[in-house]
Amino acid sequence: MTSHNISKNKGWLFALAFAGALLPASKTLAETITFTSDDGSTVITGTFVSFADDYYIIRTPVGELRISADGMRCEGTPCIENTENDISIRVAGSDSIGLGFMPLLMQAYGSSLDAESTVVETDIAGQYLVEYVSENGFGDKFDTHLVTANSTTDAFDALLDSSADIGMASRRITPSEARALRASGAGSMIDPKQEHILAVDSIVVITHPDNPVNVLSVKQLANIYTGETRNWAELGGPDLPIVVVHREADSGTGAVFSERILGSADASLTKAAVRMSDESSVAAIVNAEPSVIGFVGFAFQRGAQPVTLISDCRITMTPDAFSARTEEYLLQRRLYLYNRGDTLTDEAAAFLDFVQSSQVDGVILKSGFVDLGVERQEMPLDGSRAVKLATTDTDAYEGGIRRNVLAEMADYDRLSTTFRFATGSSLLDERARIDLERLAAHLETQPEGTEIRFIGFTDDVGPFDGNLALSENRATQVMNEFQSYAGDRVVGVKMGVSGYGEVSPAGCNTSTDGRRVNRRVEVWVKKS
């Protein structure tokens, strides 16, 4: 693959010569361009004239110079416009991904190729180059990636017009976006070869650290954003008018927030809302002003106070890494990379393979996002889940089922691995494919004789006993699929199943999203 090899090696020494005659003035562009040798000893600045045959012509005080494109580092807008053949991968889309951790991700990718990477900003907002230099002792630049980080909508626009090889999205592609790309010949955008889950994230509602309001119901939060609640005093806070901060209209983060809290992406937002273009700006204004409320991705809190949410059915939701991995937090989301199926290059395919491997887990955590690894957590009998199971008023039959859940909770911890099924299907969803491998890799490291149970739950649609049977059948299905996938990698692990139907919901059964969250198979591991 060309991105893994040294390209045309003209050496690190630059080649320059005076041009024989000045080019016509009509061909001279007024952009400044700068060239720097790899060791930094030589810097040449001039006005861009032209580019051809891998050489720049620039105008300087000593005349026109001819400079090899491969010989020196180029900075300036003309570099972007005229060295397109040197850029092997173009990435566009979400600023949450592009600014949040793509630079670190590309640095890790460079390390995997025994290369050193350098981020070079351009004159375009949200855009930068990542240049890879071989660590072979010669300092040869052999690859360049271009990243443009603005919004999720831009990801699909760029894939549609083929100006990007990879699209970054902080939400899943919509049906209309997928249809448009399919019509353009891009293939099925939800095919596993084209849709890649990179990480998970929680959108965190944040307030100023001095604001005493750190718990809100979903209804209270919705009233703030529609303008019905306008002063913090109405919520037990200071007598200050509430300043509402939202994101720009094409933001994937903003779309997820509006759909989950206000009911739709087009919901009636207060006209007084302040629109911010990126998440760092949201955190900055919240930290600066006690009256402000906003929302950001998990990695962008920057010392602001996270707000715990209470759902309409009184389920407490704390924005932490475990709830993000289990996808049981209301404002949880998946972060995606997408590619066209008809134009995927070897270079882009290699990069996508790398970013989906466990090698990037540390990079994702360092960036403040949540990787897809397996986390273990106790289920204390005085915790909110157990208390809700024990105190919910119900009949004797359902009460017996609840006591069975509590009895198993006493002996087991929960793993973050949680399997869900595609909507309206008995097939596991797109993330489950990743979780099968992650669970197998985790159990390979556990001592022989480790015991796990697949615990099935459902929503409350249908008869109670029918849901009990369905939950156990689903748990058995997942166990069988896992055993088939893992094979002799987990031969020393004991496995079993339980099904508890609609008890212990993780979301509200009054909404489509809540019912989807409740249709799940958890993985529990017996305490030592």
Disulfide bonds with the S-S distance in Angstrom:
Cys74-Cys79 1.76
Cys313-Cys508 2.16
